[in-house]
Amino acid sequence: MSANPCLSPSGLKDILKNTTDPITDAANFPNGVGTGRLNAFEAVKAAQSAYSTTLYLYIKDRPEDFGVSGGYDWQLSRDESPDIWVRNQPDGITNQVHQDPEYQSSSPVYVYVRVRNKSCVDATGTEQLKLYWSKAASWTSWPLNWDGSQPNIGDAIGSLPIGNLPAGQDIILEFTWNILNPYVFQNWSTCLLARIENSVVDPITIYPNRIDDDVYFNNNIALHNVSIVDIVPGILHPIIDGIRYPIGKFMFIGNPTNQEQTFDIEFTVPEYVVGEPITDVAEMEIIFDEIVWDKIKDQVKLRNDVIVKKERVIIPINKTVRIENLTFPPNTRVPVYVGFSFLTQKVTDKNEYRYNVNQYLSKDSSLLGGEHFIVRKQNRNQFNANAGPNKEIVKNENAILYAADISESAIYNWYDPEGNLIYTGKDLSISPQITKKYKLEIIADADGFKDYDEVIVEVKQFMINNVSPNPASNQVVVDYKADEASSAYLMVMDYTATTSYNYILDVNQTQTTFNVSNFQTGVYSIILICNGVAVDMKSLVVQ
């Protein structure tokens, strides 16, 4: 307290908590080590830096933000303010767990913002806290995306007086937000922007076209660009232009400035994540629009850190996938959809995951911003996709593939070896001309969990169709198929493999006859050899 006598007990606790050293094996002691090991030196430094004899109101950008402009690593995210959260009911003073805003025609959503006075003087009472919303983007600008000039993109939510906030204290202000009709708002992530305005002591400094710098260098501006994706039983899958999407959200990437610029877009699991990353337990679909897809399709099809599921859709394989050197014209932003489907055979008891979409300037790799997804699931009874045993058919015959029912409402999709969706339904009738492997995908309607299985349909070009009579003592008739072979013959071999007889076949015929009256009694193998390769075999009993 001697380093900063204006600190309140809650302010002191905040500094002690957020200046700790990490404990490397903390994962081995869940809920047992807090935020880490106390670091008295860093705590004193933070207390000293927070000391101010003039009015200083602020909203945290990050947990370790103690109200010093530019007081944390500039390459860390600055758009996950812990001082802004949403609740779908007016309980946010006591329950500060951020929720995804849900449209309800009869009631608003509630947004809570904590304002802190780190100084040794009380607020003047003239300061106003103003709150804005915008459709989420990895980078945005002020005021274009927030001022209501495009009310379907962003607008003001409201303004509240901060009042005479005492020195060293904080206050939580509650806003009511009537979110847009769901047909406009549905399936979009939302970003919230809080600004302490009308301060004569600490005015806001604007950095044109750089809202990231507005936030970093102003203690009185904060962003909350965090989306909650709840994957729970009964959640509805988005149907967009007649296409069923995985559970997830839209966001913008691109260029909100007045000059052409080149960017890198990074899809990544945050480094601080403990336990398995979401990329290990879920199939994530990144769905681009035509503009971006035309820019990236040639490079992503050659990469081994993603799977191109179909046109405009990639599945990240690695924890981090970075798409570099995307050039956008001025004032051009495009939608990207980020969807999540947990895999029944890979999930664990972990129920909360993190995933970020970050945007960087290509020329210097400076972080501009990002969208931060918190994905929450519930434990459920698992199911297995079962495509049945492998099939064997003759060319031009049909094979019926049967998917085992999983005893709950689900979608059954069948894909060809190239990954093309060829049928939706349990049972698939196909007639491949060559041997192929087919993939079955089962997606549970309740929550989008999915599983895969594969089945091989082997197409036999050459085969022995029938041997009759069997057993035989005289003439034996063999029906065969060898019309696409350049040469073929039958080898008849006894069970000791010491005696054999060869019969040349006419590949344009389908039947041949030979006499076994002079054969020793016993079991023989009739082997069809086409183009020098044994391709089929039947047993024959000679009496």
C-alpha positions in Angstrom: 0.0 0.0 0.0 2.9 2.4 0.5 3.6 2.2 -3.2 0.1 3.3 -3.9 -2.0 4.5 -1.0 -5.0 5.0 -3.2 -5.5 1.3 -3.8 -8.7 -0.2 -2.6 -8.7 -3.7 -1.2 -10.2 -5.0 -4.5 -7.6 -3.1 -6.5 -4.8 -4.6 -4.4 -6.2 -8.1 -4.9 -6.5 -7.5 -8.6 -2.8 -6.5 -8.8 -1.6 -9.4 -6.7 -3.7 -11.8 -8.8 -2.6 -10.6 -12.2 1.1 -10.2 -11.5 1.8 -13.8 -10.5 4.3 -16.1 -12.2 2.8 -19.1 -13.9 3.3 -22.5 -12.4 4.5 -24.8 -15.1 2.7 -27.9 -13.8 -0.5 -26.1 -12.8 -2.5 -28.5 -14.9 -1.6 -31.3 -12.5 -3.4 -29.4 -9.7 -6.8 -28.3 -11.0 -8.4 -25.5 -8.9 -5.5 -25.7 -6.5 -2.9 -23.1 -7.5 -5.0 -20.0 -8.5 -3.4 -17.7 -11.0 0.2 -18.6 -10.0 3.0 -17.8 -7.7 3.0 -14.3 -6.1 5.6 -12.0 -7.5 6.0 -9.1 -5.0 8.4 -7.2 -7.3 6.0 -7.1 -10.2 3.1 -6.3 -7.8 4.9 -3.3 -6.4 5.8 -2.1 -9.9 2.1 -2.4 -11.0 0.9 -0.5 -7.9 3.4 2.3 -8.6 2.4 2.5 -12.2 -1.3 2.7 -11.3 -0.7 5.6 -8.9 -2.2 8.9 -10.1 -2.9 12.2 -8.3 -5.1 13.3 -11.2 -8.4 11.7 -12.2 -7.8 8.5 -14.1 -10.7 6.3 -15.1 -10.2 3.2 -17.1 -11.6 -0.1 -18.4 -9.3 -3.1 -18.5 -8.2 -4.4 -21.9 -6.6 -7.5 -20.4 -6.4 -9.0 -16.9 -2.9 -7.5 -16.4 -4.0 -4.0 -17.6 -3.8 -1.7 -14.6 -4.8 1.5 -16.4 -1.4 2.4 -17.9 -1.7 3.4 -21.6 0.3 0.9 -23.6 1.1 -0.9 -20.3 1.2 -4.5 -21.7 2.9 -6.3 -24.6 1.6 -4.7 -27.9 1.5 -8.1 -29.6 -1.0 -9.4 -27.1 -4.8 -9.3 -27.8 -6.4 -6.1 -26.7 -10.0 -7.0 -27.5 -11.0 -9.4 -24.8 -11.8 -6.9 -22.0 -12.7 -8.7 -18.8 -14.6 -5.6 -17.7 -17.4 -6.1 -20.3 -19.8 -9.0 -20.3 -23.3 -9.9 -21.5 -26.1 -11.6 -19.7 -29.5 -12.6 -21.1 -31.1 -11.8 -17.8 -30.4 -8.9 -15.3 -28.1 -10.8 -13.0 -24.7 -9.6 -14.2 -23.7 -7.8 -11.1 -23.3 -11.1 -9.3 -22.9 -13.4 -12.3 -20.1 -12.2 -14.5 -19.9 -15.1 -16.8 -20.2 -13.8 -20.4 -23.1 -15.2 -22.4 -24.0 -15.1 -26.1 -26.7 -12.5 -26.6 -30.0 -14.1 -27.5 -32.8 -12.3 -29.4 -36.0 -12.3 -27.4 -38.9 -10.2 -28.8 -40.3 -9.4 -25.3 -37.1 -8.6 -23.4 -33.7 -7.0 -23.8 -30.2 -8.3 -23.4 -28.1 -6.9 -20.5 -24.6 -5.6 -20.9 -22.3 -4.9 -18.0 -19.3 -2.7 -17.9 -16.9 -2.1 -15.0 -15.3 1.3 -14.8 -12.3 1.7 -12.4 -10.9 4.9 -10.8 -7.3 4.2 -10.1 -6.5 7.7 -9.1 -6.5 9.4 -5.7 -9.3 11.8 -6.6 -13.0 11.3 -7.1 -14.6 11.5 -10.6 -16.1 14.8 -11.5 -19.5 13.5 -12.3 -19.5 14.8 -15.9 -18.0 11.6 -17.4 -20.3 9.4 -19.4 -19.9 5.7 -20.3 -21.1 5.1 -23.8 -21.6 1.6 -25.2 -21.6 0.5 -28.9 -22.1 -2.8 -30.7 -20.9 -4.0 -34.1 -20.9 -7.2 -36.0 -17.7 -8.9 -35.1 -14.6 -8.5 -37.2 -10.9 -9.4 -36.8 -10.2 -5.7 -37.4 -12.5 -2.7 -37.4 -12.4 1.1 -37.5 -13.9 4.0 -35.7 -16.5 5.4 -36.0 -17.8 3.9 -39.3 -18.7 0.5 -38.0 -20.2 1.8 -34.7 -22.1 5.0 -35.3 -25.3 3.8 -36.7 -24.6 4.9 -40.3 -25.1 1.2 -41.2 -27.5 0.1 -38.5 -27.4 -3.5 -39.6 -23.6 -3.5 -39.0 -23.3 -1.5 -35.8 -24.8 1.2 -33.6 -24.8 2.9 -30.2 -26.5 0.9 -27.4 -26.7 3.7 -24.9 -25.0 6.1 -22.5 -24.9 6.1 -18.7 -23.4 8.6 -16.2 -20.4 7.3 -14.2 -21.2 9.7 -11.4 -18.8 10.7 -8.6 -16.9 7.4 -8.6 -14.7 7.6 -5.4 -10.9 7.4 -5.6 -9.6 3.8 -5.8 -13.0 2.3 -6.4 -14.9 0.7 -9.3 -18.5 0.6 -10.4 -20.5 -1.8 -12.6 -22.9 -0.1 -15.0 -25.8 -2.1 -16.5 -27.1 -1.4 -20.1 -30.2 -2.8 -21.7 -29.7 -3.7 -25.3 -32.6 -4.5 -27.7 -30.7 -6.5 -30.2 -31.7 -6.7 -33.9 -34.4 -8.9 -35.4 -32.8 -12.4 -35.6 -33.0 -12.4 -39.4 -30.4 -9.7 -39.4 -28.5 -10.6 -36.3 -28.7 -14.4 -36.4 -25.5 -16.4 -36.7 -23.3 -13.4 -36.3 -20.7 -12.8 -33.7 -20.9 -9.4 -31.9 -18.3 -7.0 -30.7 -18.9 -4.5 -27.9 -17.0 -1.2 -27.5 -17.1 0.9 -24.3 -15.8 4.5 -24.2 -15.5 6.9 -21.3 -16.5 10.1 -22.9 -16.9 13.8 -21.8 -13.8 13.7 -19.6 -12.2 17.1 -19.4 -9.2 15.7 -17.5 -8.5 12.6 -19.6 -9.9 13.0 -23.1 -9.7 10.2 -25.8 -6.9 10.4 -28.3 -8.0 9.1 -31.7 -5.7 7.1 -34.0 -7.4 7.3 -37.4 -8.3 3.9 -38.9 -6.6 2.1 -36.1 -9.1 1.2 -33.4 -6.5 -1.3 -32.1 -4.3 1.7 -31.3 -7.3 3.6 -29.9 -7.7 0.8 -27.4 -4.0 0.2 -26.7 -3.1 3.9 -26.1 -6.3 5.0 -24.4 -7.1 3.7 -20.9 -10.7 4.8 -21.4 -11.6 2.6 -24.4 -12.1 -1.1 -24.3 -13.3 -3.8 -26.7 -15.0 -7.1 -26.0 -14.8 -9.2 -29.2 -15.7 -12.6 -27.6 -18.3 -15.0 -29.0 -19.8 -17.8 -27.1 -20.7 -20.9 -29.1 -22.9 -23.2 -26.9 -23.2 -26.7 -28.3 -26.0 -28.2 -26.3 -28.9 -30.6 -27.0 -31.7 -29.0 -28.9 -29.6 -26.2 -30.5 -30.7 -25.4 -34.1 -28.2 -25.7 -36.9 -28.1 -22.6 -39.1 -29.7 -23.1 -42.5 -28.2 -20.5 -44.9 -29.3 -20.4 -48.5 -30.7 -23.9 -48.1 -27.4 -25.3 -46.8 -27.0 -26.7 -43.3 -24.0 -25.1 -41.5 -22.2 -26.5 -38.4 -22.9 -24.7 -35.2 -20.8 -21.5 -35.2 -20.8 -17.8 -36.1 -20.1 -15.4 -38.9 -17.5 -12.6 -38.6 -15.8 -10.2 -40.9 -12.2 -10.1 -42.1 -10.7 -7.5 -44.4 -9.8 -3.9 -44.7 -11.7 -1.2 -42.9 -9.3 1.6 -44.0 -9.2 4.0 -46.9 -6.1 2.5 -48.4 -5.4 -0.9 -50.1 -3.6 -3.1 -47.6 -2.2 -6.7 -47.3 -2.9 -8.9 -44.3 -2.3 -12.3 -42.8 -5.3 -14.1 -41.3 -4.5 -16.6 -38.5 -6.8 -19.4 -37.2 -5.3 -20.5 -34.0 -5.7 -22.1 -30.6 -4.4 -19.6 -27.9 -1.1 -20.5 -26.4 -2.4 -20.4 -22.9 -4.9 -23.2 -23.4 -4.5 -26.0 -20.9 -5.5 -29.5 -22.0 -6.3 -30.8 -25.4 -6.9 -28.1 -28.1 -10.2 -28.0 -29.9 -8.5 -29.0 -33.1 -7.9 -32.4 -31.5 -11.5 -33.1 -30.6 -13.6 -31.3 -33.1 -14.0 -30.8 -36.8 -13.8 -27.1 -37.5 -15.1 -25.7 -40.8 -13.9 -22.4 -42.0 -16.3 -21.2 -44.7 -15.1 -18.4 -47.0 -17.0 -16.2 -49.4 -16.2 -16.3 -53.1 -14.0 -13.2 -52.9 -11.5 -14.7 -50.4 -11.8 -18.2 -51.9 -10.6 -17.0 -55.3 -7.6 -15.5 -53.5 -6.6 -18.5 -51.5 -7.9 -21.7 -53.2 -4.7 -22.5 -55.1 -2.5 -22.2 -52.1 -4.7 -24.0 -49.6 -5.2 -27.0 -51.9 -1.4 -27.6 -51.7 -1.1 -27.3 -47.9 -0.9 -30.2 -45.5 -2.2 -28.3 -42.4 -5.7 -28.1 -43.8 -8.2 -30.3 -45.6 -10.2 -28.8 -48.4 -13.6 -30.3 -47.6 -15.2 -28.7 -50.7 -15.2 -25.4 -52.5 -14.9 -22.5 -50.0 -14.6 -24.8 -47.0 -11.4 -25.8 -45.2 -10.9 -27.9 -42.1 -7.8 -26.8 -40.0 -5.6 -29.8 -38.9 -2.9 -28.0 -37.0 -3.4 -25.8 -34.0 -2.4 -22.7 -36.0 -3.2 -22.1 -39.7 -2.0 -18.8 -41.1 -3.1 -17.6 -44.6 -0.6 -14.9 -45.7 -0.6 -11.9 -48.0 -4.3 -11.3 -48.6 -4.7 -8.0 -50.3 -8.0 -6.1 -49.9 -9.1 -2.9 -51.6 -10.1 0.1 -49.4 -13.2 -0.4 -47.2 -13.6 -4.0 -48.1 -14.6 -6.6 -45.5 -16.0 -10.0 -46.2 -17.8 -12.6 -44.1 -16.1 -15.8 -42.8 -18.0 -18.5 -41.0 -16.3 -20.5 -38.2 -18.2 -23.7 -37.3 -17.5 -26.4 -34.8 -18.6 -30.1 -34.7 -17.3 -32.3 -31.9 -16.2 -35.8 -32.8 -17.7 -38.5 -30.6 -14.6 -40.7 -30.7 -12.2 -37.9 -29.6 -14.0 -35.8 -27.0 -13.1 -35.9 -23.4 -14.7 -34.5 -20.2 -13.3 -31.1 -20.9 -16.3 -28.8 -21.7 -14.8 -25.4 -22.7 -12.5 -24.6 -25.5 -10.9 -21.5 -27.1 -10.2 -20.5 -30.6 -9.1 -17.2 -32.2 -9.2 -15.7 -35.6 -6.5 -13.0 -35.7 -5.5 -10.4 -38.3 -2.0 -9.1 -38.9 -0.4 -6.5 -41.2 1.6 -8.6 -43.6 4.4 -6.0 -43.8 5.5 -6.2 -40.2 3.3 -8.9 -38.6 1.8 -6.4 -36.2 -1.4 -7.7 -34.5 -4.4 -5.7 -35.5 -7.2 -7.6 -33.7 -9.1 -10.8 -33.5 -12.3 -12.6 -32.9 -12.2 -14.9 -29.8 -14.5 -17.9 -29.6 -15.3 -19.7 -26.4 -16.9 -23.0 -27.4 -18.9 -24.8 -24.7 -20.2 -28.3 -24.9 -22.1 -30.8 -22.6 -21.2 -34.4 -22.0 -23.5 -36.8 -23.9 -23.9 -40.5 -24.8 -21.6 -41.3 -27.6 -22.4 -43.1 -30.8 -20.3 -44.8 -33.5 -20.7 -44.5 -37.3 -20.9 -48.0 -38.8 -20.9 -48.3 -42.6 -20.9 -52.1 -42.5 -18.5 -54.7 -43.9 -16.6 -54.2 -47.1 -18.4 -55.2 -50.3 -17.3 -57.2 -53.3 -19.1 -56.9 -56.6 -18.7 -57.7 -60.2 -18.3 -54.7 -62.5 -21.7 -53.2 -63.5 -23.4 -54.8 -60.5 -25.0 -52.7 -57.7 -23.8 -52.7 -54.1 -26.0 -51.6 -51.3 -24.2 -49.8 -48.4 -26.1 -49.9 -45.1 -25.4 -47.4 -42.3 -26.2 -48.7 -38.8 -28.9 -46.7 -37.0 -27.5 -44.7 -34.0 -30.9 -44.7 -32.2 -31.3 -40.9 -32.3 -32.3 -38.4 -34.9 -29.3 -37.8 -37.3 -28.2 -37.0 -40.8 -26.4 -39.8 -42.7 -24.1 -38.5 -45.5 -22.1 -40.6 -47.9 -19.0 -39.2 -49.7 -17.0 -40.6 -52.6 -13.2 -40.9 -52.5 -12.8 -37.3 -53.8 -14.8 -36.0 -50.8 -17.9 -35.2 -52.8 -21.3 -35.6 -51.1 -23.1 -38.2 -53.2 -26.1 -39.2 -51.0 -27.9 -38.3 -47.8 -29.7 -41.2 -46.2 -28.9 -44.5 -44.5 -28.7 -46.8 -47.4 -26.7 -46.1 -50.5 -27.0 -48.0 -53.8 -23.9 -47.6 -56.0 -22.3 -49.3 -59.0 -18.7 -48.2 -59.2 -16.6 -49.3 -62.2 -13.5 -49.7 -60.1 -12.7 -50.4 -56.5 -13.5 -47.4 -54.3 -13.6 -46.4 -50.7 -16.6 -44.5 -49.4 -17.0 -42.4 -46.3 -20.0 -42.3 -44.0 -20.6 -39.2 -41.9 -23.3 -39.2 -39.2 -24.3 -35.8 -37.7 -26.5 -35.9 -34.6 -29.4 -33.5 -35.0 -29.5 -32.7 -31.2 -26.0 -31.0 -31.0 -24.1 -31.6 -34.2 -21.7 -34.2 -32.7 -20.5 -36.4 -35.5 -18.5 -39.6 -36.4 -17.1 -41.2 -39.5 -16.6 -44.6 -40.9 -15.3 -46.0 -44.2 -16.2 -49.0 -46.4 -14.5 -50.4 -49.4 -16.4 -51.6 -52.4 -14.1 -53.9 -54.4 -15.0 -54.2 -58.0 -13.8 -57.5 -59.5 -12.9 -57.2 -63.2 -12.1 -60.9 -63.5 -13.7 -63.7 -61.6 -15.0 -67.2 -61.5 -18.8 -67.0 -61.3 -19.7 -70.6 -60.8 -18.3 -74.2 -60.9 -20.7 -77.0 -61.5 -21.4 -79.7 -60.7 -19.5 -79.6 -57.5 -18.7 -82.3 -56.3 -17.9 -83.7 -59.8 -16.6 -87.0 -61.3 -16.7 -86.2 -65.0 -17.3 -83.0 -66.9 -16.9 -79.7 -65.0 -18.4 -76.4 -66.3 -16.7 -73.2 -65.2 -18.4 -69.8 -65.7 -16.0 -67.0 -65.7 -15.5 -63.3 -66.5 -12.3 -62.3 -68.2 -13.4 -60.1 -71.1 -11.1 -57.2 -70.3 -8.0 -59.4 -70.0 -5.5 -59.8 -72.7 -4.9 -63.4 -71.7 -6.4 -65.8 -69.2 -6.2 -69.4 -68.1 -7.4 -71.7 -65.3 -5.0 -73.6 -63.1 -6.5 -76.6 -61.4 -4.3 -77.7 -58.5 -4.6 -80.5 -55.9 -4.5 -79.8 -52.2 -0.8 -80.7 -51.9 0.1 -78.2 -54.7 2.1 -80.9 -56.4 -0.2 -81.6 -59.3 -1.8 -79.0 -61.5 -3.5 -78.7 -64.9 -3.8 -75.6 -67.0 -6.7 -74.7 -69.4 -6.3 -71.8 -71.7 -9.4 -69.5 -71.8 -11.0 -67.5 -74.6 -11.4 -64.1 -73.0 -14.3 -63.3 -75.3 -16.2 -66.3 -73.9 -17.8 -66.8 -70.4 -17.7 -70.6 -70.0 -15.3 -73.5 -70.4 -15.5 -77.2 -69.8 -12.9 -79.8 -68.7 -12.9 -83.5 -67.7 -11.9 -84.7 -64.3 -12.6 -88.4 -64.7 -8.8 -89.2 -64.5 -8.2 -87.0 -61.5 -7.4 -88.5 -58.1 -10.3 -88.0 -55.7 -9.9 -85.0 -53.3 -10.2 -81.3 -53.1 -8.8 -79.1 -55.8 -8.4 -75.3 -56.3 -9.5 -73.8 -59.5 -7.5 -70.5 -59.9 -8.3 -67.9 -62.5 -5.1 -66.2 -63.8 -5.5 -63.0 -66.0 -2.6 -61.1 -67.5 -0.3 -63.3 -65.5 -1.9 -62.6 -62.1 -4.1 -64.9 -60.0 -7.3 -63.0 -59.5 -9.9 -65.5 -58.2 -10.2 -69.0 -56.8 -12.9 -71.6 -56.2 -12.7 -75.0 -54.6 -13.7 -78.2 -56.4 -14.4 -81.6 -54.9 -13.5 -84.6 -57.2 -15.3 -87.9 -56.3 
